[in-house]
Amino acid sequence: MVQGTFGYLDPEYMQTNQLNEKSDVYSFGVVLVELLTGKKALSYDRPEEERNLASYFLSTLRQGHLFQILDDNIASEGNSKQLVAVTMLAKRCLYVRGQDRPFMKEIAMELEGLRLSAKHSWAQNESNTEEMESLISMELNTFSGIEGNSKGIVYDSMRNDIILPVGGGR
């Protein structure tokens, strides 16, 4: 018998009572959103549409109002490119269908790539909110058409390279 905490449980599991290899990915996505927002996964103290943090986070992203839900400290201190990348990673982890979510290994590689990219001089802290909003909008548009695709920033440890996605291709 699988046990879990509401707010973290994979919605696919809730419908089928079947865990899959990506059920934990959903839970990890909820944890990422908690870190980004500073809010609990489930709270009956919030208005009804905000009670489930994962649903509220995705709804806020669809409306293009990410900075309304982000924790003030994260938004003001975070590197905008990393913030966008983590936001998009969290979004992909929260896809309802497990097959659309990335594998945990992909998530680990993306996070490692972000960690390594922070060491480079081009990844310095940026406090331009207007630029960050623009980056978020561009990333949301890029990812919205390819929800089933889990491509993103990838760290290739064999070559010690960071592979960034190319928006739109040729």
Backbone as numpy.savetxt, mean C-alpha at the origin, in Angstrom:
# Nx Ny Nz CAx CAy CAz Cx Cy Cz
-9.24 -25.08 12.67 -10.08 -23.90 12.67 -9.19 -22.65 12.67
-9.37 -21.82 11.69 -8.59 -20.59 11.59 -9.23 -19.54 12.48
-8.38 -18.84 13.21 -8.85 -17.75 14.04 -8.17 -16.48 13.58
-8.83 -15.38 13.77 -8.24 -14.11 13.37 -9.01 -12.96 13.97
-8.49 -11.79 13.75 -9.10 -10.57 14.27 -9.81 -9.85 13.15
-11.06 -9.48 13.38 -11.80 -8.72 12.37 -11.04 -7.45 12.04
-11.09 -7.10 10.79 -10.33 -5.94 10.32 -9.04 -6.36 9.64
-8.53 -7.55 10.01 -7.30 -8.07 9.42 -7.54 -9.28 8.53
-8.70 -9.92 8.71 -8.97 -11.17 7.98 -9.19 -10.92 6.49
-8.63 -11.79 5.69 -8.78 -11.76 4.25 -10.26 -11.88 3.88
-10.79 -10.91 3.10 -12.21 -10.98 2.74 -12.54 -12.24 1.93
-11.58 -12.75 1.19 -11.80 -13.99 0.43 -11.99 -15.16 1.39
-11.24 -15.18 2.47 -11.40 -16.22 3.48 -12.78 -16.11 4.14
-13.21 -14.88 4.39 -14.51 -14.67 5.03 -15.64 -15.23 4.17
-15.47 -15.21 2.84 -16.51 -15.72 1.94 -16.42 -17.22 1.73
-15.19 -17.76 1.69 -15.01 -19.15 1.28 -14.56 -20.08 2.41
-14.12 -19.53 3.54 -13.51 -20.31 4.62 -12.27 -21.06 4.16
-11.65 -20.57 3.10 -10.43 -21.18 2.56 -9.29 -20.16 2.62
-8.22 -20.53 3.32 -7.04 -19.68 3.30 -6.25 -19.99 2.03
-5.53 -19.00 1.54 -4.65 -19.24 0.40 -3.30 -18.61 0.70
-2.37 -18.76 -0.21 -1.01 -18.28 0.03 -0.92 -16.77 0.15
-1.99 -16.07 -0.21 -1.96 -14.61 -0.14 -2.90 -14.04 0.92
-3.43 -14.90 1.77 -4.31 -14.42 2.85 -3.54 -13.53 3.82
-2.31 -13.89 4.13 -1.49 -13.07 5.03 -1.11 -11.74 4.40
-1.08 -11.69 3.08 -0.75 -10.44 2.38 -1.81 -9.39 2.70
-3.07 -9.79 2.72 -4.13 -8.85 3.05 -3.91 -8.28 4.46
-3.64 -9.16 5.41 -3.41 -8.72 6.79 -2.22 -7.78 6.88
-1.17 -8.08 6.13 0.00 -7.20 6.12 -0.36 -5.84 5.54
-1.21 -5.82 4.52 -1.67 -4.56 3.94 -2.40 -3.71 4.96
-3.20 -4.37 5.81 -3.92 -3.64 6.87 -2.91 -3.04 7.85
-1.87 -3.78 8.18 -0.85 -3.27 9.09 -0.14 -2.06 8.45
0.16 -2.14 7.16 0.77 -0.99 6.47 -0.12 0.24 6.55
-1.42 0.04 6.34 -2.37 1.16 6.40 -2.43 1.72 7.81
-2.38 0.85 8.82 -2.35 1.34 10.20 -1.12 2.22 10.44
0.01 1.80 9.91 1.24 2.59 10.07 1.15 3.92 9.32
0.56 3.90 8.14 0.43 5.13 7.35 -0.55 6.12 7.97
-1.58 5.60 8.61 -2.66 6.47 9.10 -2.63 6.74 10.60
-2.00 5.85 11.34 -2.02 5.97 12.80 -3.36 5.58 13.39
-4.19 4.85 12.63 -5.52 4.45 13.08 -5.59 2.93 13.26
-6.53 2.48 14.07 -6.76 1.05 14.29 -7.49 0.46 13.10
-7.29 -0.84 12.87 -7.91 -1.53 11.74 -9.43 -1.50 11.80
-9.97 -1.57 12.98 -11.42 -1.58 13.16 -11.76 -0.79 14.41
-12.66 0.18 14.27 -13.04 0.99 15.42 -14.50 1.40 15.30
-15.27 1.07 16.32 -16.68 1.44 16.34 -16.88 2.86 16.85
-15.78 3.51 17.23 -15.84 4.91 17.65 -15.87 5.86 16.46
-15.53 5.35 15.28 -15.52 6.19 14.07 -16.87 6.10 13.38
-17.18 7.07 12.50 -18.43 6.99 11.71 -18.47 5.67 10.92
-19.65 5.22 10.58 -19.84 3.91 9.95 -18.97 3.69 8.73
-18.87 4.70 7.84 -18.08 4.53 6.61 -16.58 4.48 6.88
-16.16 4.82 8.10 -14.74 4.82 8.45 -14.36 3.70 9.42
-15.31 2.87 9.82 -15.05 1.85 10.85 -14.01 0.83 10.40
-14.15 0.34 9.18 -13.16 -0.60 8.65 -12.09 0.22 7.94
-10.90 0.26 8.51 -9.83 1.11 8.01 -9.43 0.76 6.58
-9.35 -0.52 6.26 -8.95 -0.93 4.91 -9.93 -0.40 3.87
-11.20 -0.56 4.11 -12.22 -0.07 3.16 -12.17 1.44 3.04
-12.04 2.11 4.17 -11.99 3.57 4.18 -10.74 4.08 3.45
-9.62 3.42 3.67 -8.37 3.77 2.99 -8.52 3.66 1.48
-9.06 2.55 1.01 -9.24 2.34 -0.44 -10.23 3.36 -1.01
-11.29 3.63 -0.28 -12.27 4.62 -0.72 -11.63 6.00 -0.82
-10.83 6.35 0.16 -10.16 7.64 0.17 -9.19 7.75 -1.01
-8.48 6.66 -1.31 -7.57 6.65 -2.47 -8.34 6.86 -3.77
-9.48 6.16 -3.91 -10.28 6.30 -5.14 -10.76 7.73 -5.33
-11.02 8.41 -4.24 -11.49 9.80 -4.30 -10.34 10.78 -4.48
-9.09 10.29 -4.39 -7.92 11.15 -4.55 -7.63 12.02 -3.35
-8.03 11.57 -2.16 -7.85 12.36 -0.94 -6.94 11.64 0.06
-5.85 11.11 -0.40 -4.97 10.35 0.47 -4.53 11.14 1.69
-4.20 12.41 1.52 -3.65 13.18 2.63 -4.66 13.50 3.72
-5.93 13.23 3.46 -6.94 13.39 4.51 -6.86 12.25 5.52
-6.33 11.11 5.10 -6.31 9.94 5.98 -4.91 9.66 6.54
-3.87 10.16 5.91 -2.51 9.90 6.40 -2.26 10.59 7.73
-1.48 9.92 8.57 -1.05 10.52 9.82 -0.22 11.76 9.49
-0.45 12.86 10.20 0.23 14.12 9.93 1.75 13.98 9.98
2.25 13.20 10.94 3.70 13.02 11.05 4.27 12.30 9.84
3.57 11.32 9.33 4.02 10.56 8.16 4.02 11.47 6.94
2.96 12.20 6.75 2.83 13.07 5.57 3.87 14.18 5.57
4.17 14.73 6.73 5.10 15.86 6.78 6.56 15.43 6.80
6.85 14.26 7.33 8.24 13.82 7.44 8.66 12.83 6.36
7.71 12.22 5.70 8.02 11.16 4.75 8.52 11.67 3.41
9.36 10.89 2.77 9.81 11.15 1.42 8.63 10.86 0.49
8.28 11.79 -0.39 7.07 11.65 -1.19 7.10 10.42 -2.09
8.25 10.12 -2.68 8.31 8.94 -3.56 8.14 7.66 -2.77
8.73 7.60 -1.60 8.56 6.42 -0.76 7.14 6.33 -0.23
6.56 7.43 0.12 5.19 7.47 0.60 4.22 6.96 -0.46
4.41 7.41 -1.69 3.58 6.94 -2.79 3.78 5.44 -3.00
5.02 4.99 -2.98 5.31 3.57 -3.20 4.69 2.70 -2.11
4.81 3.10 -0.86 4.22 2.31 0.24 2.70 2.34 0.16
2.14 3.49 -0.20 0.69 3.59 -0.35 0.19 2.64 -1.43
0.88 2.61 -2.57 0.47 1.73 -3.66 0.67 0.26 -3.29
1.73 -0.02 -2.53 1.95 -1.39 -2.07 0.81 -1.81 -1.15
0.43 -0.95 -0.21 -0.68 -1.25 0.69 -1.96 -1.48 -0.11
-2.19 -0.64 -1.11 -3.39 -0.78 -1.94 -3.42 -2.15 -2.62
-2.28 -2.57 -3.17 -2.22 -3.86 -3.86 -2.40 -5.02 -2.89
-1.93 -4.86 -1.65 -2.10 -5.91 -0.64 -3.58 -6.08 -0.25
-4.35 -5.02 -0.41 -5.75 -5.02 0.03 -6.74 -5.41 -1.07
-6.26 -5.85 -2.22 -7.19 -6.30 -3.25 -8.05 -7.43 -2.68
-9.33 -7.42 -3.02 -10.26 -8.41 -2.49 -9.88 -9.81 -2.97
-9.56 -9.93 -4.25 -9.19 -11.24 -4.79 -7.72 -11.53 -4.49
-7.47 -12.65 -3.84 -6.11 -13.02 -3.47 -5.17 -13.12 -4.66
-5.67 -13.60 -5.79 -4.80 -13.76 -6.96 -4.30 -12.42 -7.50
-4.95 -11.32 -7.15 -4.54 -10.00 -7.60 -3.47 -9.38 -6.68
-3.30 -9.96 -5.50 -2.33 -9.42 -4.55 -0.92 -9.91 -4.89
0.09 -9.13 -4.49 1.47 -9.60 -4.68 1.79 -10.72 -3.70
2.85 -11.45 -3.96 3.34 -12.45 -3.02 4.14 -11.73 -1.93
4.25 -12.34 -0.75 5.01 -11.73 0.33 6.47 -11.51 -0.08
7.01 -12.39 -0.89 8.40 -12.21 -1.35 8.52 -10.93 -2.17
7.54 -10.65 -3.02 7.54 -9.41 -3.80 7.47 -8.19 -2.89
6.64 -8.29 -1.86 6.50 -7.18 -0.91 7.83 -6.93 -0.21
8.46 -8.00 0.24 9.75 -7.87 0.92 10.79 -7.22 0.00
10.80 -7.62 -1.26 11.75 -7.04 -2.21 11.47 -5.57 -2.44
10.19 -5.21 -2.57 9.84 -3.80 -2.78 10.24 -2.95 -1.58
9.97 -3.46 -0.38 10.33 -2.70 0.81 11.85 -2.58 0.95
12.57 -3.63 0.62 14.03 -3.56 0.64 14.54 -2.56 -0.39
13.92 -2.55 -1.56 14.29 -1.57 -2.59 14.05 -0.15 -2.11
12.96 0.08 -1.43 12.67 1.40 -0.88 13.68 1.79 0.19
14.04 0.82 1.01 15.02 1.09 2.06 16.36 1.48 1.44
16.76 0.75 0.41 18.03 1.04 -0.25 17.99 2.36 -1.01
16.84 2.66 -1.62 16.74 3.90 -2.38 16.81 5.12 -1.47
16.43 4.95 -0.20 16.48 6.06 0.75 17.92 6.49 1.04
18.85 5.60 0.76 20.26 5.92 1.00 20.85 6.81 -0.08
20.17 6.90 -1.23 20.68 7.69 -2.35 20.35 9.16 -2.17
21.19 10.01 -2.72 21.01 11.45 -2.54 19.74 11.97 -3.21
19.26 11.32 -4.26 18.07 11.81 -4.94 16.80 11.52 -4.16
16.90 10.78 -3.10 15.72 10.40 -2.32 15.64 11.18 -1.01
16.03 12.42 -1.02 16.00 13.23 0.20 14.57 13.62 0.55
14.37 14.01 1.79 13.05 14.40 2.29 12.50 15.59 1.52
11.27 15.48 1.07 10.63 16.55 0.34 9.39 16.98 1.11
9.20 18.28 1.23 8.05 18.74 2.01 7.04 19.48 1.13
7.13 19.33 -0.18 6.23 20.01 -1.10 4.95 19.19 -1.26
3.91 19.56 -0.54 2.65 18.82 -0.53 2.02 18.78 -1.92
2.11 19.88 -2.67 1.53 19.92 -4.01 2.19 18.89 -4.92
3.51 18.78 -4.83 4.22 17.78 -5.64 3.83 16.37 -5.21
3.68 16.16 -3.90 3.29 14.84 -3.40 1.90 14.46 -3.89
0.96 15.40 -3.86 -0.39 15.14 -4.36 -0.35 14.75 -5.84
0.49 15.45 -6.61 0.63 15.16 -8.03 1.18 13.76 -8.24
2.20 13.39 -7.47 2.78 12.05 -7.58 1.75 10.98 -7.24
0.99 11.22 -6.18 -0.04 10.25 -5.77 -1.06 10.09 -6.88
-1.52 11.19 -7.46 -2.51 11.12 -8.54 -1.97 10.35 -9.72
-0.73 10.61 -10.09 -0.13 9.90 -11.23 -0.04 8.41 -10.92
0.40 8.04 -9.72 0.53 6.64 -9.36 -0.82 5.96 -9.30
-1.82 6.64 -8.75 -3.16 6.04 -8.69 -3.68 5.76 -10.09
-3.49 6.70 -11.01 -3.94 6.50 -12.38 -3.18 5.37 -13.04
-1.90 5.28 -12.78 -1.08 4.22 -13.36 -1.54 2.86 -12.88
-1.79 2.73 -11.56 -2.13 1.44 -11.00 -3.60 1.09 -11.14
-4.48 2.07 -11.35 -5.91 1.78 -11.35 -6.32 0.90 -12.52
-5.63 0.98 -13.64 -6.00 0.18 -14.80 -5.40 -1.20 -14.79
-4.50 -1.49 -13.86 -3.82 -2.79 -13.87 -3.89 -3.44 -12.50
-5.07 -3.46 -11.91 -5.20 -3.98 -10.55 -4.70 -5.41 -10.41
-4.85 -6.22 -11.42 -4.41 -7.60 -11.30 -2.92 -7.75 -11.45
-2.22 -6.70 -11.82 -0.79 -6.75 -12.03 -0.09 -6.28 -10.78
0.87 -7.05 -10.29 1.55 -6.67 -9.06 2.96 -6.17 -9.33
3.15 -5.44 -10.42 4.47 -4.91 -10.71 4.68 -3.61 -9.97
5.86 -3.39 -9.52 6.19 -2.17 -8.81 7.69 -2.07 -8.68
8.14 -1.38 -7.66 9.57 -1.27 -7.42 10.06 -2.62 -6.96
11.12 -3.09 -7.56 11.66 -4.41 -7.24 13.15 -4.27 -6.97
13.63 -4.93 -5.95 15.05 -4.95 -5.65 15.62 -6.27 -6.12
16.60 -6.22 -7.01 17.26 -7.41 -7.52 18.55 -7.59 -6.74
18.54 -8.48 -5.74 19.69 -8.63 -4.87 20.87 -9.28 -5.59
20.60 -10.02 -6.65 21.69 -10.67 -7.40 22.55 -9.63 -8.11
21.92 -8.56 -8.59 22.66 -7.52 -9.29 22.81 -6.27 -8.45
22.22 -6.26 -7.26 22.22 -5.10 -6.38 21.65 -3.87 -7.09
20.54 -4.09 -7.79 19.87 -3.03 -8.54 18.46 -2.83 -8.03
17.95 -1.63 -8.23 16.55 -1.34 -7.98 15.88 -1.15 -9.32
14.81 -1.90 -9.57 14.09 -1.84 -10.83 12.80 -1.08 -10.59
12.64 0.04 -11.27 11.46 0.87 -11.10 10.48 0.61 -12.24
9.17 0.73 -11.98 8.19 0.52 -13.04 8.25 1.64 -14.06
7.97 1.30 -15.32 7.91 2.30 -16.37 6.45 2.52 -16.69
5.97 3.72 -16.44 4.56 4.04 -16.64 4.22 4.15 -18.11
3.31 3.31 -18.58 2.81 3.44 -19.93 3.61 2.73 -21.00
4.89 2.50 -20.81 5.70 1.84 -21.83 5.85 2.70 -23.06
6.03 2.04 -24.21 6.21 2.77 -25.47 4.91 2.98 -26.18
